Amino acid sequence: MKYSKYLKIAVGTALLVGPFIFQACKSVKVPAGVQVVDNFNIKSYAGKWYEIARFDFKHEKDMDQVTAEYTLNEDGSVKVLNRGFDTVKNEWKESEGKAKFIGEKTRGALKVSFFGPFYSGYNVVAMDPDYENALIFGESKDYIWFLSRNKTMPGQVKQKFLKLAHDAGYDLDRLVWTKQ
């Protein structure tokens, strides 16, 4: 009799929680109206990037000296290593994840995961032809990153990225300029 009670609880829980897990694990799409970089070359994109600006969120709150390093894996995915200095806890933090392409590997539309099967959008929407500076939009207007191969970004590039983000509907008052 206990077995059937536990079975009912397990099935009930699965029915309640299942749709939420399915939604979290589903494939990530590029947001409507967002154009990603075409002729994207992941080999050129690989390497170390410095975060110039971002919208603050739980996993990067109070972080300075933030970098992201992308390394190609043999299976076609990309190892992502984010690193930054937590100014409140006075310690370095690292987070390792994996990115995969959404569709064609020549488009800057990827999904990234730091937590098992749960992915978020990572959309390269603007980039210098020489892969020196990049503007990244997340899957919603709550995520944005300005990245550079250098610890600073040229003013004209910053202005271009600010205009693109503004035109896409991002609230630029939320930008946090990362101290490198």
QUIPE-V945961 format. One line per field, one symbol per residue. phi: phi as a letter, one per 30 degrees, with the letter a starting at -180 (. if undefined). A space follows every 50 residues. Layout:
phi=???
This chain:
phi=.deddddddddddddddeeddeddcdddcdeeicccdchdbddddejcbc dcaacdaedbeicbhdbbbcbdcddjdbdcbcbacddddhadbbbcbbcb dciddccdcbbbbcbhdccbdbcdcaadechcbbcccddbdcbabcbbdc dbbeeddeddddddddddjddddddcdddc
